[in-house]
Amino acid sequence: MKHFLRALIQFFVFLYCKCLWRTLKSVTRKVTGRCELQRICYNNKPGARRTLKIESSLKFSKSELLQSAVSVHPDSVEKAIDDIMTLKKINLDANPQLSISLQACLVQIVGYRSLLGEVEKLRREPYDCENPEHEDMLLKLWKTLRPDAPLTGRITKQWCEIGFQGNDPKTDFRGMGLLGLHNLLYFAEHDKAAALQMLHDSLQPRHSKMSKADWEKKTFDKAIGYSFAIVGINITDLAYSLLSSGALKTHLYNVAPEMPSLMHFQQTYSYLMQEFHTFWVEQDPCDIMEFNRIRNKFHKRVLKQLNDPNMALCPHFAASDIHLVNL
Ligand SMILES: *[C@@H]1O[C@H](CO)[C@@H](O)[C@H](O)[C@H]1NC(C)=O
């Protein structure tokens, strides 16, 4: 009888504990796990802050479905969101805005990935002088930057006037492939005034630091700012490394409410070119030997700016200007 009683008590204690455990679990699930995506959307305005949080929540989720959502094809985003809503048992009618908000985040997340793929492909494509499209782009670059001075030939010293190294630019693209040319041309065509000004400044002798003898001998090499095209290709390298390290996420999630595209990347590049130029002038280097140091300093400064999730690099795209449906 005694044994029976003890067993009975143990049984009830067990039931009680189990019940308590379940309640606890469901409460925690409500407060944390299950509603995390919801909580992020409710507590953060659209933009980088929200999308970055959704991204890491998905990535570090225990559920495989959630983990794999960040790498679905852009065309499958809608289905991925439906699956998540079903898995999380979220009532769509009660939360009509949630799936829209989640979808906007996921479109940005997978868009960034596909942009990186697109940029990588361009970077790996070498400049090919047999390819008429490549040649056309190169000639267009010349025409945009030097409208009044026609090229005397395809292979000519004139290329140095826009900052290439020799008489055939094809070798200068080596590091960044076609991406370097695409970016230079985008900058020259879309921010023409800024590009021309930058080219002009880069060709100016540095009066203050030049000796009279230099002037007389017209040995400007040391005094000249920098080679426009070469620096332009190098800033493509910088933009590319910001993109591939993920540092550009804050910027792109803030400026591209739908999906970051090549255009956004090229706008970012154009902005970096102008900022680099301003920075270069501010730093007042003696000569091009200081390029490495100034570039590193500039890189660090941009990284620091991008650390702030409210940050957008282009001034004409302030994060606060983004019009998205609020949850
Ligand atoms: C750009 O400059 C940095 C620093 O001087 C250098 O390490 C890098 O290789 C350059 N990139 C290209 C594509 O020339």
The ligand as a Gaussian input file, in Angstrom:
#p B3LYP/6-31G(d) Opt

LIG

0 1
 C       44.974000      47.981000     -55.780000
 O       45.914000      48.514000     -54.883000
 C       46.239000      47.692000     -53.787000
 C       47.148000      48.474000     -52.879000
 O       48.151000      49.143000     -53.578000
 C       46.822000      46.394000     -54.284000
 O       47.125000      45.553000     -53.211000
 C       45.843000      45.716000     -55.229000
 O       46.398000      44.548000     -55.774000
 C       45.455000      46.663000     -56.353000
 N       44.422000      46.023000     -57.159000
 C       44.444000      46.012000     -58.498000
 C       43.319000      45.315000     -59.172000
 O       45.328000      46.530000     -59.148000

